[in-house]
Structures are given as C-alpha cells and as structure tokens.
C-alpha cells in the first residue's frame, strides 16, 4: 500500500521537520455505471415478470415482430379508424421500410 509522506516544518528552523503519513485518496466510484446496471436489472426482472403473466393468462408466449405490429397497425387504420390511434414510432418504422 502506497502512503504519501508529507513533511511539515515549524516556523522555527531549529527543530527538525515532522514526518506525517497520509492515507492515499479513495477513488470515486462510478455512480452512473452502478445506477445504469441497477436500472437494467430492474428492467430485466420486469420483462421476465410480464412474460410469466402473459403465459399464465394463456396469451401468446412470444411478442409479435415489428413487421407484424406494423401490419396490425395498418389493418386497423383501414378497417376501424375510430379505434385507431396515431403512433409516431410505428409510422416512422413503416416509412423506413
């Protein structure tokens, strides 16, 4: 363990200098990375919980692909416009095809 040595002198030059050992500075923990990891773990737990609930309720085990979601979105627009809602992310995905 590396310790830093600090020399101090009194105003009086007649006395020898004192030697004080100081502890090394502690490194800061990266709080942002820890927070990010915690958030990711929470998200994964939530996704697992939702998947279990979906399976228990008899719903599909697998979520529809973005292509299937876009097809459903367009189908609803053409057949049932009163229930259809604008979805910007879906619109952009369709335009990028």
C-alpha positions, -999 to +999 in steps of 0.1 A: +000+000+000+015+033-010+014+060+016+022+096+009+047+113+032+042+149+039+069+169+055+060+198+077+082+223+094+076+246+123+083+283+118+113+277+140+141+262+118+159+249+149+136+219+153+137+190+128+108+185+103+080+162+113+070+134+091+033+128+087+019+098+068-013+104+050-036+078+037-040+076-001-071+092-015-100+070-021-111+066-057-146+077-065-170+050-075-187+055-108-222+061-096-236+065-130-225+030-141-239+014-109-272+032-114-273+020-150-267-016-140-294-014-114-319+000-138-310-027-164-316-054-137-349-039-128-360-038-164-350-075-170-369-085-139-400-066-151-398-082-186-395-117-170-425-110-148-446-097-177-437-128-198-447-151-169-480-132-166-486-134-203-480-172-203-502-177-172-531-158-188-530-180-218-516-153-241-490-158-267-456-167-254-438-146-280-444-110-288-452-100-324-424-088-345-422-051-355-433-061-390-464-079-376-471-049-354-469-026-384-493-048-404-518-048-375-515-010-372-522-005-409-550-031-409-567-013-380-563+020-398-581+007-429-609-012-411-616+006-378-605+042-378-625+052-347-604+028-326-571+035-344-546+057-327-517+076-343-483+061-333-454+081-344-428+054-338-449+029-358-453+055-386-416+061-387-408+024-388-432+019-417-417+048-436-382+034-432-391+001-449 
